[in-house]
Amino acid sequence: MRSNILLIYTGGTIGMKEDPDTLTLVPFNFKQILDEVPELRKFVHKIDLYSFEPPIDSSDIEIHVWVEIANLIKERYHSYDGFVVLHGTDTMSFSASALGFMLENLEKPVIFTGSQLPIGMLRTDGKENLISSIEIAAAKDEIGRAVVPEVCVYFENMLFRGNRTSKYNAENFSAFKSYNYPPLAQAGIHIKYNTPYISYPKAWGEELVINSKLDTNVAILKIFPGISPSVVSSFLNIKGLRALILETYGSGNAPTKRWLIDLLRESVERGVIILNITQCPAGSVDMEAYSTGILLKKIGVLSGYDSTTEAALTKLFFLLGQSSDNMTIKPLLLKNLKGEITIN
C-alpha cells in the first residue's frame, strides 16, 4: 500500500559529513539525501523533504523548535500518511516526549530518528535508522489505518514510545532505551509490531489539535548525599517557579532531615508543585513502600510513578501551559495522559 511520507530534517549527526581538510563534522545540504541514501529510490512510497534552515544542533533545541515541528505536522497533516523527524540524539527524547503531549488526536506515525555516525560515513547507522523509520511511518493495516499512530523513537532496530525513552549511551549504536515499557516494534528480517502495547485512538477521524502553549517555569533537583539547605532553598525560591521535579533515591526516597521536609512543605503550601521521580533508570516511585516516601506524600509531594525525567519535564511544560492554576493541574499529573506512566 503506497504512502506519502514527509521527512523533517531538524539537524543532528545524521545530516553531517566529514570535511576532508579539517576532518571535522559539518552539515551538508540534506536536499541531496538521495545521493547519500540511493536506497530510498527503491521505496514505492512518495517521500518529500522539509529541512530546517539552518540545521539545529540538538543541544540548541528550544521550545520554539517543538512548536515549529508541531505546526508543520499540522499544516501538512492531510497531505501525508506519516512523518519522520530527523533529530540529534542528545535531546531527542525530550523532543519526542514534548510532541507526544502537543499533538492531540494523533492518528498518524511521527517517528523520531537520527544516528550516532554521519550518514555519509562508511559504517553509519543512519541509513538503517532512516529506511526502517520510513517503512514504519508508511505502514498501514488492511483498512488503511496507521499501524503505529504514535510519536515514537526508532533507533538500532527498536521502536519505542517517545515519552518512554532516554538516551543511555553516547557511543553505542543502540543509544536509547525504554526501561519501563516494552518496545512497540522490533526490526529484523521483518518488522514485528507489538500491537498490544501500541496506543490507538479511542475514536478515529478526529481533527488534529496542536497544544503549543507551554510553560517552562520548572526546575529539576537531584537529591544526593550531603545536599545542603542552601542548595535546596535556592531551587525552591527561584522567581516564578511553578513546579519542581525531585529526583529521589530508589522507589522515591529522600533524606528525612527536618530542614528538608520543612522546605518542601513550605513550598507545597505556597502552591509549588513537587513531582517525585526516581533517579533509577528502571522502576517506579512507590511513596507507600518506605517511611521516607510516606512522609513526602504526607506533605503533598506527588508521585511521578515510573516517568522518565524527559516525560516528567515535558508533561509539566504542557499542563502548566494549559492553566495558571496549579491546583487544577495536580490531578492531571497523576493521570496517564499519553502512555507516559504506568499506574497499577
C-alpha positions in Angstrom: 0.0 0.0 0.0 1.5 3.3 -1.1 2.0 6.1 1.4 3.1 9.7 1.4 5.8 10.4 3.9 7.3 13.7 4.9 10.9 13.8 6.2 11.5 16.7 8.6 15.2 17.3 8.9 15.9 19.5 12.0 19.6 18.8 12.3 21.9 16.4 14.1 24.7 13.9 13.3 22.7 12.1 10.6 23.0 15.2 8.4 26.7 15.7 8.8 29.7 14.9 6.6 33.4 14.8 7.4 35.3 17.8 6.0 38.3 16.2 4.1 40.6 19.1 5.1 39.8 19.6 8.8 38.3 16.2 9.5 35.6 17.9 11.5 31.9 17.2 11.0 30.0 19.8 9.0 26.3 19.9 7.9 25.7 19.0 4.3 22.7 20.0 2.1 20.1 17.5 3.2 18.2 18.0 0.0 20.9 15.8 -1.5 19.8 12.9 0.7 19.2 10.7 -2.3 22.9 10.9 -3.2 23.8 9.7 0.2 21.0 7.1 0.5 20.2 5.9 -3.0 18.2 3.0 -1.4 15.4 5.5 -0.9 14.6 5.3 -4.6 13.5 1.7 -4.1 10.5 2.7 -2.0 7.2 2.7 -3.7 6.2 5.5 -1.2 6.3 9.1 -2.1 8.9 10.8 0.1 9.2 14.6 0.4 11.7 16.6 2.5 11.4 19.7 4.7 14.7 20.9 6.0 15.2 23.4 8.8 17.5 26.3 7.7 20.0 26.4 9.3 20.0 22.9 10.8 19.7 23.0 14.6 22.2 21.1 16.8 20.2 19.1 19.3 22.0 20.8 22.2 20.3 24.0 21.0 16.8 22.7 20.8 14.3 25.0 22.5 10.6 25.2 22.9 10.0 27.2 19.7 11.5 24.3 17.7 8.9 21.9 19.2 6.2 24.4 18.2 7.6 24.7 14.7 7.7 20.9 14.2 4.1 20.6 15.6 2.8 23.3 13.4 4.5 21.9 10.3 2.9 18.5 11.0 -0.5 20.2 11.5 -0.1 22.1 8.2 0.8 19.0 6.2 -1.3 16.5 8.1 -3.8 15.8 5.4 -1.2 15.5 2.7 0.9 12.8 4.3 0.4 9.4 5.9 3.3 9.6 8.2 6.2 11.8 9.4 9.8 11.0 10.1 11.7 13.6 12.2 15.4 13.5 11.8 16.9 14.9 15.0 20.1 15.0 17.0 20.3 12.3 19.7 21.2 14.4 22.8 17.7 15.9 23.2 15.7 13.5 21.0 13.8 12.0 24.0 12.8 15.5 25.2 11.5 16.4 21.8 9.7 13.2 21.3 8.1 13.4 24.7 7.0 17.0 24.1 5.5 16.3 20.7 3.6 13.4 22.3 1.8 15.8 24.6 1.5 18.6 22.0 -0.2 16.5 19.3 -3.8 15.8 20.3 -5.9 13.3 18.4 -2.9 12.0 16.5 -3.8 9.2 14.1 -0.6 9.0 12.1 3.0 8.0 12.9 5.6 10.6 14.0 8.9 8.8 14.1 12.0 10.5 15.5 15.3 9.0 14.5 18.9 10.0 13.9 22.3 8.4 14.0 25.5 8.1 16.0 27.6 8.4 12.9 27.0 10.8 10.0 25.1 9.2 7.1 28.0 9.7 4.7 30.4 7.6 6.7 31.0 4.0 5.7 29.9 2.4 9.0 27.0 4.8 9.6 23.9 3.6 11.5 22.0 6.4 9.8 20.9 4.5 6.7 19.2 1.7 8.5 17.6 4.0 11.0 16.2 6.2 8.3 15.0 3.4 6.0 13.3 1.5 8.8 11.7 4.7 10.2 10.2 5.4 6.8 8.9 1.9 6.5 7.2 2.1 9.9 5.8 5.6 9.2 4.3 4.2 6.0 2.8 1.0 7.5 -1.0 0.7 7.3 -3.4 -2.1 8.3 -5.8 -3.8 6.0 -8.2 -1.0 6.1 -5.7 1.8 5.6 -5.1 2.9 9.1 -1.7 3.6 10.6 -0.1 0.6 12.3 1.7 2.9 14.8 -0.3 6.1 15.3 2.1 7.5 18.0 5.1 9.7 18.5 8.0 7.3 18.7 11.7 7.0 18.7 13.3 4.5 16.3 16.9 3.5 16.9 19.1 0.4 16.2 16.3 -2.0 15.3 13.9 -0.9 18.1 10.8 1.3 18.0 9.9 2.8 21.4 7.1 5.1 22.6 8.7 8.5 22.5 7.8 9.6 26.1 9.2 6.3 27.5 12.7 6.8 26.1 16.0 8.1 27.4 19.4 8.3 25.8 21.6 6.0 27.8 24.8 5.6 25.7 26.9 8.2 24.0 29.0 5.7 21.9 26.9 2.6 21.0 24.6 2.5 18.1 21.8 1.3 20.5 21.7 4.7 22.1 18.2 4.7 23.5 16.3 2.5 25.9 12.7 2.3 27.2 13.3 0.9 30.6 9.7 0.7 31.9 7.7 0.0 28.7 8.1 -2.7 26.0 9.2 -1.8 22.5 6.4 -1.1 20.1 8.2 -2.9 17.3 11.5 -4.7 16.5 13.1 -4.7 13.1 14.9 -7.9 11.9 14.3 -9.6 8.6 10.7 -8.4 9.1 9.3 -5.6 11.3 7.4 -7.2 14.1 4.8 -4.9 15.7 4.0 -5.4 19.4 0.3 -4.3 18.9 -1.0 -4.9 22.4 1.3 -2.1 23.6 0.6 0.4 20.8 -1.8 3.2 21.7 -4.7 3.6 19.2 -7.3 6.4 19.1 -10.5 5.8 21.0 -12.3 7.3 18.0 -10.8 7.6 14.5 -11.4 10.7 12.4 -10.9 13.4 15.0 -9.2 16.6 13.9 -5.6 17.0 14.9 -5.1 19.7 17.6 -1.8 21.4 18.5 -1.2 22.3 22.1 1.5 24.9 21.5 1.3 26.8 24.8 4.0 25.6 27.1 5.1 27.0 30.5 8.8 26.3 31.3 8.8 27.6 34.9 10.1 24.2 36.1 13.3 23.1 37.8 14.9 19.7 38.4 16.6 19.0 41.7 18.5 15.7 42.1 18.9 14.5 45.7 22.4 13.5 46.7 24.2 12.6 49.9 25.4 15.8 51.6 22.9 18.1 49.9 22.7 21.3 51.8 19.8 23.5 52.9 21.2 26.4 50.8 21.1 24.3 47.6 17.5 23.1 48.1 16.4 26.6 49.2 17.9 28.2 46.1 15.9 25.8 43.8 12.6 26.3 45.7 12.9 30.0 45.7 13.6 30.5 42.0 11.5 33.5 40.9 8.4 32.4 39.1 8.9 28.7 39.8 5.6 26.7 39.4 6.9 23.2 39.6 9.9 21.2 40.8 10.9 17.7 39.7 12.5 16.0 42.6 14.8 13.1 41.6 14.9 10.9 44.6 16.6 7.6 45.5 15.2 4.2 44.7 11.4 3.9 45.0 11.0 7.6 45.8 13.1 8.1 49.0 14.8 11.2 50.3 16.6 12.2 53.5 14.3 12.7 56.4 16.2 15.7 57.8 13.8 18.2 59.3 15.1 21.1 57.3 14.5 19.3 54.0 10.9 18.3 54.9 10.2 21.8 56.1 11.5 23.5 52.9 9.5 21.1 50.8 6.3 21.5 52.9 6.6 25.3 52.8 6.9 25.3 49.0 3.9 23.0 48.6 1.8 25.2 50.9 2.6 28.3 48.8 1.4 26.4 45.6 4.6 24.9 44.1 4.1 21.5 42.5 6.7 19.0 43.6 6.8 15.8 41.5 8.8 12.8 42.8 10.6 10.6 40.2 13.3 8.1 40.8 16.9 8.5 39.8 17.0 4.9 38.8 16.6 4.3 35.0 14.2 1.4 35.7 11.5 1.0 38.2 8.9 3.2 39.8 8.2 5.6 42.7 6.2 4.0 45.4 5.5 6.5 48.1 3.9 4.0 50.4 6.7 1.4 50.5 9.1 3.2 53.0 8.6 5.7 55.7 10.6 8.4 53.8 8.3 8.1 50.8 5.2 8.2 53.1 6.5 11.4 54.7 6.9 13.1 51.3 3.4 12.1 50.3 2.0 13.4 53.6 3.4 16.9 53.0 1.9 17.0 49.5 4.7 15.7 47.2 3.2 14.0 44.1 4.3 10.7 42.7 5.7 10.6 39.2 5.4 6.8 39.1 7.7 5.3 36.5 8.1 8.5 34.4 11.4 9.4 32.8 12.8 12.8 33.5 12.1 13.8 29.9 8.5 12.9 30.1 8.0 14.4 33.6 9.5 17.7 32.4 7.6 18.0 29.1 4.3 16.9 30.8 4.7 19.7 33.3 5.5 22.2 30.5 2.3 21.0 28.7 0.0 21.1 31.7 1.3 24.3 33.1 0.7 25.9 29.7 -3.0 24.8 29.9 -3.8 26.5 33.2 -2.4 29.2 35.5 -4.0 27.3 38.5 -1.7 24.7 39.9 -4.5 23.1 41.9 -6.2 22.1 38.7 -3.0 20.6 37.3 -2.1 18.3 40.2 -4.8 15.7 39.5 -3.8 15.6 35.8 -0.2 14.9 36.8 -1.3 11.7 38.5 -3.1 10.5 35.3 -1.6 8.6 32.4 -2.3 11.1 29.6 -0.2 9.8 26.7 1.1 6.4 27.9 3.9 8.1 29.8 3.4 6.4 33.1 2.2 3.0 34.4 -0.5 3.2 37.1 -1.5 -0.1 38.7 
